[in-house]
């Protein structure tokens, strides 16, 4: 355990020391936030005001929707950036130095994975705190203690799930260029896959079904439902159920696969199953090959 702890601390220091890696881990978040501050947030607020009237809490609703999406995006991109340290060590030959030491290879592999969890948690929680401050500036309120606790648990689950996926993928990647291409691809599409750049309700039904099968949709829907709970109660508390359903279907608070409205429990099980699947695949891969 002492060796594992030292390896984790070493990976944390290397990641945080590399400002470019930290920046690019948040690049998708920065782009989305800039887009919403500059024009998309106002556009969404105007659309909702036009549809439902000038109801108290509209800006809180929109800002909560935005921040929930940003939190989810960072649970994907930050662990990906953290896993990149494995690629750096492999290309620089540091992995070979570890192999010549008495360090157990399973411990070495686990150190990279746990480092991704820890880095992800630190960075995403910073993002979450900033998001809560932004929500307050838009007329919203802080989450209560119970909501905050559930949100932290969801964040941890999402980080662990996507860390498991990217760790498994990293076992097949040997160069920084290949990993950089993966990071660019993920950073480009994660906003679309999470229904953040474009509300999922404006897409065709078949496209919605494909997107909603992916674990990103399940994670972002779970986080949005919790993040937006108070704002939804304020805006739609006295409105007909049809008004809320129309909004939820358009902005991704309801997740449909075909004609089935997926429950929160099923979404939670999907995210957990996704995490377990890639942990198992990583173990099987590590048994057959080196890091």
MOHUSUL-V285263 format. One record per residue. N is the residue number from 1. D_FIRST is the distance of its C-alpha to the first C-alpha in Angstrom with 2 decimals. Layout:
n/d_first
N/D_FIRST
N/D_FIRST
This chain:
n/d_first
1/0.00
2/3.81
3/5.44
4/4.97
5/6.10
6/8.66
7/9.86
8/10.47
9/12.30
10/14.15
11/15.33
12/16.44
13/18.40
14/20.03
15/21.10
16/22.53
17/24.19
18/26.04
19/28.74
20/30.46
21/27.50
22/27.11
23/30.89
24/31.26
25/28.54
26/30.93
27/34.14
28/35.05
29/34.52
30/36.70
31/39.40
32/39.59
33/39.74
34/42.43
35/44.46
36/44.48
37/45.31
38/48.09
39/49.81
40/48.00
41/47.25
42/50.90
43/52.04
44/50.01
45/51.24
46/54.82
47/54.55
48/53.30
49/55.95
50/58.58
51/57.49
52/56.91
53/58.72
54/57.56
55/55.28
56/53.15
57/49.48
58/49.99
59/48.14
60/45.28
61/45.15
62/45.14
63/42.55
64/40.20
65/40.70
66/39.92
67/36.77
68/35.39
69/35.91
70/34.25
71/31.12
72/30.96
73/31.62
74/28.78
75/26.30
76/27.44
77/27.94
78/25.00
79/22.26
80/24.52
81/24.57
82/20.81
83/20.46
84/22.99
85/20.46
86/19.66
87/23.42
88/23.72
89/21.15
90/22.88
91/26.33
92/25.57
93/24.24
94/20.82
95/19.30
96/21.25
97/19.79
98/16.23
99/17.78
100/19.19
101/15.94
102/13.68
103/11.10
104/11.07
105/13.33
106/11.92
107/8.58
108/11.17
109/13.30
110/10.91
111/10.24
112/14.04
113/14.54
114/12.39
115/13.99
116/17.28
117/16.73
118/16.01
119/18.82
120/21.05
121/20.71
122/21.49
123/24.41
124/25.83
125/25.84
126/27.71
127/30.08
128/30.50
129/31.43
130/33.91
131/35.30
132/35.94
133/37.78
134/39.83
135/40.73
136/42.04
137/44.23
138/45.73
139/46.81
140/43.82
141/41.66
142/38.00
143/36.22
144/36.06
145/32.85
146/32.75
147/33.40
148/30.78
149/28.15
150/29.21
151/29.27
152/25.68
153/24.64
154/26.84
155/25.43
156/21.82
157/23.15
158/25.17
159/22.41
160/20.13
161/23.22
162/24.37
163/20.95
164/20.79
165/24.32
166/23.96
167/20.78
168/22.85
169/25.82
170/23.93
171/23.24
172/27.03
173/27.60
174/27.80
175/29.54
176/29.53
177/33.08
178/32.25
179/29.35
180/31.73
181/34.31
182/31.94
183/31.04
184/34.76
185/35.61
186/33.09
187/34.10
188/37.73
189/37.71
190/35.11
191/37.71
192/40.26
193/38.02
194/37.10
195/40.78
196/40.34
197/42.81
198/45.38
199/45.58
200/45.08
201/48.38
202/50.46
203/49.25
204/50.93
205/49.95
206/48.68
207/46.50
208/45.15
209/44.30
210/42.37
211/40.42
212/39.74
213/38.17
214/35.37
215/32.16
216/32.81
217/35.94
218/34.23
219/31.52
220/34.15
221/36.54
222/34.08
223/33.17
224/36.87
225/38.05
226/35.84
227/36.25
228/40.03
229/40.63
230/42.52
231/44.42
232/45.55
233/46.79
234/48.78
235/50.32
236/50.98
237/51.28
238/55.06
239/55.41
240/56.30
241/53.52
242/54.93
243/54.23
244/50.54
245/50.28
246/51.98
247/49.53
248/46.44
249/47.55
250/48.28
251/45.14
252/42.51
253/41.98
254/43.23
255/41.71
256/44.22
257/43.78
258/47.35
259/49.09
260/46.00
261/44.58
262/40.85
263/39.48
264/36.39
265/34.79
266/35.39
267/34.04
268/30.83
269/30.50
270/31.22
271/28.45
272/25.94
273/27.39
274/27.16
275/23.42
276/22.83
277/25.26
278/23.58
279/20.06
280/21.71
281/23.71
282/20.74
283/19.07
284/22.49
285/23.02
286/19.80
287/20.80
288/24.09
289/23.32
290/21.01
291/19.67
